[in-house]
């Protein structure tokens, strides 16, 4: 995704614990996410979910599959 691009969560390919952790942050199938920034060299990805701004590690963000709008 590019900066300020929106998408909806299509699937989360992770274990049960990570899925629960993401759900507690508001990231679940069907939720809308806006990518704000990403840092080079596999740094964190900053996203907006609802009114919250979150920073996800590159590995965690890679497990969230999106449908880009």
For each residue, the residues with C-beta under 8 A, 3 or more apart:
1: 5 7 35 66 68
2: 5 35
3: 35 36 37 38
4: 34 35 36
5: 1 2 34 35 68 69
6: 32 33 34 35 68 69
7: 1 32 33 35 66 67 68 69
8: 30 31 32 33 66 67 69
9: 12 27 28 29 30 31 33 64 65 66
10: 29 65 66 67
11: 29 65
12: 9 18 19 22 27 28 29 63 64 65
13: 63 65
14: 18 19 22 60 63
15: 18 19
16: 19 20
17: 20 21
18: 12 14 15 21 22 60 63
19: 12 14 15 16 22 23
20: 16 17 23 24
21: 17 18 24 25
22: 12 14 18 19 25 27 28 60 64
23: 19 20 26 27 28
24: 20 21
25: 21 22 49 52 54
26: 23 31 49 50 52
27: 9 12 22 23 31 33 49 54 64
28: 9 12 22 23 31
29: 9 10 11 12
30: 8 9
31: 8 9 26 27 28 49 50
32: 6 7 8 49
33: 6 7 8 9 27 47 48 49 64 66
34: 4 5 6 47 48 49
35: 1 2 3 4 5 6 7 38 45 46 47
36: 3 4 46 47 48 53
37: 3 45 46
38: 3 35 43 44 45 46
39: 43 44 45
40: 43
41:
42: 58
43: 38 39 40 58
44: 38 39 55 56 57 58 61
45: 35 37 38 39 55 56 57 58 61
46: 35 36 37 38 53 54 55
47: 33 34 35 36 53 54 55 56 61
48: 33 34 36 52 53 54
49: 25 26 27 31 32 33 34 52 54
50: 26 31
51:
52: 25 26 48 49
53: 36 46 47 48
54: 25 27 46 47 48 49
55: 44 45 46 47
56: 44 45 47 60 61 64
57: 44 45 60 61
58: 42 43 44 45 61 62
59: 62 63
60: 14 18 22 56 57 63 64
61: 44 45 47 56 57 58 64
62: 58 59
63: 12 13 14 18 59 60
64: 9 12 22 27 33 56 60 61
65: 9 10 11 12 13
66: 1 7 8 9 10 33
67: 7 8 10
68: 1 5 6 7
69: 5 6 7 8
